[in-house]
Amino acid sequence: MPATPMTSRRIALATATALLSSLAACSTPPAASPISPPMADPDTGKGSCNADAVKSWVGRTADEAVVREAVAAAGAKGVRVIKPGMAVTMDFRADRLNLEVDAANVITSARCG
């Protein structure tokens, strides 16, 4: 006896549901991040980065030496040079200096985070 259109749809739906369920079972859950957020200075409540110390770097070309100098002057433990259109994570790190540059690699702003 041939299957009716309604029976064919039910079979197709059941097959699709089973397939999707099996694919979901194969995916791995995201791992918990073992990295703890940076500790703030108990006296000031801020991290170790001081962006005000490098405001004078705005307008300079962000070559390797200038970036190293800016990190040292800010007292930061890390740096991110952010180019136009570059995707960046939204994680906040109080000890990281963010240097935004234009298309010519000239520093346009400096901030911590």
NORKALIN-V56225 format. One record per run of one state. SS is the DSSP state (hx for helix, st for strand, lp for the rest). FROM is the first residue (numbers start at 0). LEN is the number of residues. Records with the same first field share a line. If there is no record, write none. Layout:
# NORKALIN-V56225
SS=FROM-LEN ; FROM-LEN
This chain:
# NORKALIN-V56225
lp=0-4 ; 26-24 ; 57-3 ; 61-2 ; 74-3 ; 82-13 ; 101-4 ; 112-1
hx=4-22 ; 50-7 ; 63-11
st=60-1 ; 77-5 ; 95-6 ; 105-7
